[in-house]
Amino acid sequence: MKIAHLASEVYPFSKTGGLADVLSSLPKAQAAHGDEVCVFSPMYPGIAERFRLEDTGLATWVNTNRGVYDYRLFIKKTHGVKWCFLANMFQFDRAGLYSADGRDFDDNYLRFGCFCKAALDFMEAMQFDCEVVHAHDWQTAFVFPYLNMQNRGYAKIFTIHNLAFQGVFDSSAINELKIDQQLNHLECLEYWGKANFMKGAIELCDAFTTVSPGYAEEILADDGHLALGLQDFIRARAFKFRGILNGIDYADWNPATDACLDDNYALNDMDGRFQCKLDLCRDFNLDPAKPLFTVISRFTEQKGLLLLAEALEELKYRDISLVLLGDGERRICDALLAKAMQMPGMRVAIGYDNSLSRKLYAAADFFLMPSLFEPCGLSQMIAMHYGAVPVVRYTGGLKNTVRDVCYGGCGIVFADYTRAELINAVDRAIGLYHSPHMLEIRERAMYQDFAWHKSCLEYECLYKQFV
Ligand code: ADP
């Protein structure tokens, strides 16, 4: 099949979270399966210099009511996939992908709207005989209104990676982007007097998915806190909605070959893992004899970081080490930094650091993910493969990927989003660490298989219904 993915971030070219990982690993898996795959993404600063891209010489112009934006197309071919980067200096040559200094760019609708329109132009210019357009999250939801106006006959698939971000803008965005005003009605873009581009995509696509069956179930049963008002709208379109679990790319996430680790290791040779913990504890001045918990995450309420900050009031008295890596909401960073002042075994690294994240996965005994909600979560899958036992809340994709040790699984799972349950889960982890079962559970975690093959086939079946 000939598939065009559209996404606002793609690892290793750009990344702020799991979306980028998925848009790297899914296309590779599809190409390995014999599909012809192009991935369209914006050209952010540094991509051209870091990855030798080929200038195709192709250019296009997107005409909006705010001005005309020119785009050039650069490509890179690896892993059987064509990674296509759309360059417009004014719109994408900025320090952040979506925001700067904690504030979203005012013209995000214009940036991503133009990007989607330009991607459709380039599909034609490249003579890519596309059969499936698969767009991911609100940033690429704009492609569906444009496709609706062009009537090109592609299978139109939309994946929601996080329903909390819906791409809601002033309704003038519709006119500015020269999108058909007739789509501005209750069953499409219209949303409390504004334009909701995720809502429009849900209506205009052939099928929409989300990234785990658990999150899909929760969305369909939602009373409003997950879907932010879209729950009835989604339920009315449940016939074309399903959850397909994300996978991870084991070629990239592999402790036996990970170049960021000073010592590599594998299930049959675990010495390197012990060394990874020693190295990390030395770097952070922590006692390697204590159980090491880690968090690698966006610091947002969704990820349960406020709950963790509260629980630390009591956990600071436990004999554990805790290292957190992440960035996000100022109040959460401040709360965590304040807690670190009171807890001798706690360290907080603010920022985004791929190399440190890998060292942490390899060193940690436990990986904490007390999420309020979790569309899928990749970090817990990575953690397990690196031998860190996940301690997670029973929600969304965490339900589908982590089973409690009490039920033959390799994680510690708690149900309610409360401080008491989180503390109890950490206490269970401490108990496990000091028990003779720790090694066996760690090995069980490393045995889990979250490769893409099954989900890749599920997408293929879905595409085939519309091709
Ligand atoms: P999200 O909801 O943010 O997409 P996921 O668990 O699905 O969460 O994916 C998060 C991805 O981002 C993982 O690959 C994780 O290792 C990475 N990540 C998150 N925060 C950081 C950080 N501060 N530094 C490096 N990598 C990070």
Residues whose N, C-alpha, C, O or C-beta is under 5 A from the ligand:
A	BS01	ADP	T16 G17 G18 L19 D21 I296 S297 R298 L325 G326 D327 G351 Y352 D353 N354 S357 G377 L378 S379
